[in-house]
Amino acid sequence: MKWSRELRIARRSMRTALRAATAMAVARASVPATPARIQPLESTRPALVAMTGFGSNPGRLSMLVHLPDDDPARCRPLVVLLHGCGQAAATFARSSGWLALSDQLGIPLVLPEQADENNQGRCFNWFRPDHTGRGRGEALSIRQMVATAVERFGSDPSRVFIAGLSAGGAMAAALLAAYPDVFAAGAVVAGLPVGAAASVPEALRRMAEAGPDQSPLEWAAQVRQAAPPQYRGPWPRLSVWHGTADRVVDPANARLIAAQWASVHGIDQASKESVDLSGMRRDRWGAAGRPLVELCSVPDLAHDWPPGSARNMAEFWQIAGD
């Protein structure tokens, strides 16, 4: 009987993986091979450039940067965007609305991009400890990109933010846990909580069925364990988004993420502010003027980026009117 149940779970997980590949497949950006350190990818402004030589790059990721103008203002925030499975970083940045918002706010974007050689689905390896741990794999590659961008563009190191979709969202959560001293805040869209999985079978299972069943304190322990030893804060603020019609990643994962980070911040789950915004439910924890965690449930949205949410995230991070 137990074997029969596990077989059903495995089959459901494989169907979930196929839906993910179909849902996230988009045209990929082509990056010309060149020994140059910086190579323009588009001739029109705003600039989209590839950068190399940003560090040891153990995760073997590509680094793209969107510049709002020729000389970004000093001491501006910096935003890191992590695409979903099968997506090109540039296409994702444009379709999510972040390219346009970057131009409006004058904020550079860092766009890490996965490769087929690292993951056949071109997903960030959010469930592998050797790629999510501090100082390891893809996590270190992205950290090196941030350090390079902050130095190159004179960005404010205290105002670095990260957002991602699906596998990119789960990876964003992992980076917030591993580098709470680097990122001021983040946003996770259709992602999973830190520590939800540590292998491919676990990852597929938790995409199909949120879990495991544990208390907010136990979930928070996963974040604290990933952080630097003896780190006591401050912890990044977090905006969580998920569509109620998502059939690729169980929407219940969003509630686990919110509970995990509210507990990290030491907030009682019951002390939340809830509002209905044109059908979208938004729960917030923390001070009304500066909430620490928010959960936005978008009605009828499948496995996708919520339209218009980039500006909402920027407002939550308090950089929209910067």
C-alpha positions in Angstrom: 0.0 0.0 0.0 2.8 2.4 0.9 4.6 1.6 -2.4 1.4 2.3 -4.3 1.1 5.7 -2.7 4.7 6.5 -3.4 4.2 5.5 -7.0 1.2 7.8 -7.4 3.3 10.7 -5.9 6.2 10.0 -8.3 3.8 10.0 -11.3 2.2 13.3 -10.1 5.7 14.7 -9.7 6.7 13.8 -13.2 3.5 15.4 -14.5 4.3 18.5 -12.5 7.8 18.6 -14.0 6.3 18.4 -17.6 3.9 21.2 -16.8 6.7 23.3 -15.5 8.8 22.8 -18.6 5.8 23.7 -20.8 4.7 26.7 -18.8 8.1 28.3 -18.5 9.4 27.6 -22.1 10.1 30.8 -23.9 12.5 32.0 -26.6 16.1 32.2 -25.4 18.4 35.2 -25.8 21.5 34.6 -27.9 24.8 35.9 -26.4 27.6 36.3 -28.9 30.9 34.5 -28.0 33.6 37.2 -27.4 36.7 37.5 -25.4 35.7 41.1 -24.5 34.9 41.8 -20.9 31.6 43.6 -21.7 29.7 42.9 -24.9 26.5 44.9 -25.8 23.5 42.6 -26.6 21.3 45.3 -28.0 22.2 48.4 -30.0 19.4 50.5 -28.7 19.0 52.1 -25.3 18.4 51.1 -22.6 21.6 49.0 -22.7 21.7 45.3 -22.1 25.2 44.0 -21.6 27.0 40.8 -20.8 29.7 40.9 -18.2 32.5 38.4 -17.7 35.4 38.2 -15.3 33.2 38.9 -12.3 34.8 36.2 -10.1 35.5 32.5 -9.9 31.9 31.8 -10.9 31.7 28.2 -9.5 28.1 28.0 -10.6 29.0 28.6 -14.2 26.3 31.2 -14.7 26.1 34.1 -17.2 25.8 37.6 -16.0 23.7 40.2 -17.9 23.2 43.8 -16.7 20.5 46.2 -17.6 21.7 49.9 -17.4 19.0 52.5 -17.3 21.4 55.1 -18.9 25.1 55.5 -19.8 26.1 56.6 -16.3 23.7 55.3 -13.5 23.6 57.7 -10.6 25.8 56.7 -7.6 24.4 55.3 -4.4 21.3 53.9 -6.2 19.7 50.6 -5.2 20.5 47.4 -7.2 18.0 44.7 -8.2 18.9 41.1 -9.0 16.3 39.1 -11.1 16.3 35.3 -11.3 14.3 33.8 -14.3 12.2 30.7 -14.2 12.9 27.3 -15.9 13.5 27.5 -19.6 13.5 31.3 -19.7 16.1 33.7 -21.0 17.1 36.3 -18.5 16.6 39.2 -20.8 13.1 38.1 -21.9 12.1 37.5 -18.3 13.3 41.0 -17.2 11.3 42.6 -20.0 8.1 40.5 -19.6 8.1 41.0 -15.8 8.0 44.7 -16.2 11.4 45.2 -14.5 13.2 46.7 -17.6 10.7 49.5 -17.9 10.6 50.1 -14.1 14.4 50.1 -14.1 14.4 53.0 -16.6 11.8 54.9 -14.6 13.6 54.6 -11.3 17.1 54.8 -12.7 18.1 51.5 -11.0 20.5 49.0 -12.6 19.5 45.3 -12.9 21.7 42.2 -12.5 20.3 39.3 -14.6 22.0 35.9 -13.8 21.3 33.3 -16.5 21.3 29.5 -16.2 22.9 27.2 -18.8 21.8 23.9 -20.3 25.0 22.4 -19.1 24.1 23.1 -15.4 20.4 22.0 -15.6 18.6 20.5 -18.5 15.5 22.5 -17.8 17.7 25.7 -17.4 16.3 26.0 -13.8 18.4 27.4 -11.0 19.4 24.5 -8.7 17.4 25.9 -5.7 17.2 22.5 -4.0 20.9 21.5 -4.1 22.9 22.4 -1.0 26.1 22.6 -3.1 24.5 25.5 -5.1 22.5 27.3 -2.4 25.0 27.3 0.5 26.9 30.4 1.3 30.1 30.5 -0.6 29.1 27.6 -2.9 28.1 27.0 -6.5 25.4 29.2 -8.0 24.9 31.2 -4.8 28.5 32.3 -4.8 28.4 33.2 -8.5 25.4 35.5 -7.9 27.1 37.0 -4.8 30.1 37.7 -7.0 27.9 39.4 -9.6 26.4 41.6 -6.9 29.8 42.6 -5.6 31.0 43.4 -9.2 27.9 45.4 -10.0 28.0 47.4 -6.7 31.6 48.4 -7.4 31.1 49.0 -11.1 28.0 51.1 -10.8 28.5 52.7 -7.4 25.3 51.1 -6.1 24.4 51.4 -2.4 25.5 48.1 -0.9 22.9 48.5 1.8 20.1 48.5 -0.8 20.5 45.4 -2.8 17.3 43.5 -3.6 16.5 40.2 -5.3 13.4 38.7 -6.9 12.7 35.5 -8.8 10.0 33.4 -10.4 9.4 29.6 -9.8 12.9 28.0 -9.5 14.3 31.5 -9.6 11.9 32.4 -6.8 13.0 29.5 -4.7 16.6 30.4 -5.4 16.0 34.0 -4.4 14.7 32.7 -1.0 17.8 30.6 -0.6 20.0 33.5 -1.3 18.2 35.7 1.2 18.9 33.0 3.8 22.5 32.4 2.8 23.4 36.1 2.4 21.1 38.1 4.8 24.0 40.6 5.2 24.0 41.3 1.4 20.3 41.6 0.5 18.0 44.1 2.2 14.8 42.5 0.9 13.4 40.2 -1.8 10.4 38.9 -3.6 9.5 35.3 -4.3 6.9 34.5 -7.0 5.5 31.0 -7.3 8.5 29.6 -5.3 9.1 27.4 -2.4 10.4 27.9 1.2 14.1 27.5 2.2 14.8 23.9 3.1 11.8 22.4 1.4 13.9 20.0 -0.7 17.5 18.7 -1.1 17.1 16.4 -4.1 15.3 16.2 -7.4 12.6 13.8 -6.1 12.0 16.0 -3.1 11.9 19.1 -5.2 9.3 17.6 -7.6 7.2 16.3 -4.7 7.2 19.7 -2.9 6.2 21.4 -6.2 3.2 19.2 -6.4 2.4 19.1 -2.6 3.7 21.8 -0.2 5.5 20.5 2.8 6.9 19.0 4.9 4.5 19.6 7.8 6.4 21.5 10.4 6.0 24.6 12.6 6.9 28.1 11.6 9.8 27.9 14.2 11.1 24.8 12.5 10.8 26.5 9.1 12.6 29.5 10.4 15.4 27.2 11.7 16.1 26.3 8.0 16.8 30.0 7.3 19.0 30.5 10.3 21.0 27.4 9.6 21.7 28.7 6.1 22.9 32.1 7.4 26.4 32.9 8.5 27.3 31.4 11.9 26.2 33.5 14.8 24.3 35.9 12.5 21.5 37.6 14.5 20.1 40.1 12.0 18.8 42.3 10.6 16.9 39.8 8.3 15.7 40.7 4.8 12.1 41.8 4.3 10.2 39.6 1.9 7.3 40.0 -0.5 5.6 36.7 -1.5 3.4 36.3 -4.6 1.5 33.3 -5.9 -1.4 32.6 -8.3 -4.3 30.7 -6.9 -4.7 28.8 -10.2 -1.0 27.6 -10.3 -0.9 23.9 -11.2 2.9 23.7 -11.4 3.9 24.8 -7.9 1.4 24.2 -5.1 0.1 27.6 -4.0 0.2 26.4 -0.4 4.0 26.9 -0.6 3.4 30.6 -0.5 1.9 30.4 3.0 4.8 28.3 4.2 7.3 30.9 2.9 5.4 33.8 4.6 5.2 31.8 7.8 8.9 30.9 7.6 10.0 34.5 7.2 7.5 36.0 9.7 9.0 33.6 12.2 12.5 34.5 11.3 11.5 38.1 12.1 10.0 37.0 15.4 6.4 37.9 14.4 3.3 36.1 15.7 1.4 34.6 12.8 -1.9 35.9 14.1 -0.7 39.6 14.1 -1.3 40.3 10.4 -3.1 43.0 8.4 -5.3 41.7 5.7 -6.9 43.6 2.8 -8.7 42.8 -0.4 -7.2 44.7 -3.4 -9.5 44.2 -6.4 -9.9 40.6 -5.6 -6.3 40.0 -4.6 -5.8 39.1 -1.0 -2.8 40.7 0.7 -1.6 39.8 4.2 1.1 41.7 5.9 3.1 41.2 9.1 5.0 44.0 10.9 4.6 47.7 11.3 1.9 49.3 9.0 4.4 51.8 7.5 7.2 49.2 7.0 5.9 45.6 6.9 8.5 42.9 7.2 6.6 40.2 5.3 3.7 40.3 2.9 1.8 37.6 1.1 -0.2 38.4 -2.1 -2.5 35.7 -3.4 -3.5 36.6 -7.0 -6.9 35.1 -8.1 -7.0 33.0 -11.3 -3.3 33.4 -12.0 -1.6 30.3 -13.2 2.2 29.6 -13.0 3.4 33.0 -14.1 4.6 36.5 -13.0 1.7 38.7 -11.8 1.2 41.6 -14.2 2.1 45.0 -12.6 3.7 43.4 -9.6 7.2 44.8 -10.2 6.1 48.3 -9.0 4.3 46.8 -6.0 7.5 45.0 -5.0 9.5 48.2 -5.4 7.0 50.0 -3.2 7.2 47.3 -0.6 11.0 47.6 -0.7 10.5 51.4 -0.5 12.6 52.2 -3.5 9.8 53.3 -5.9 9.9 56.9 -4.8 13.6 56.9 -4.3 
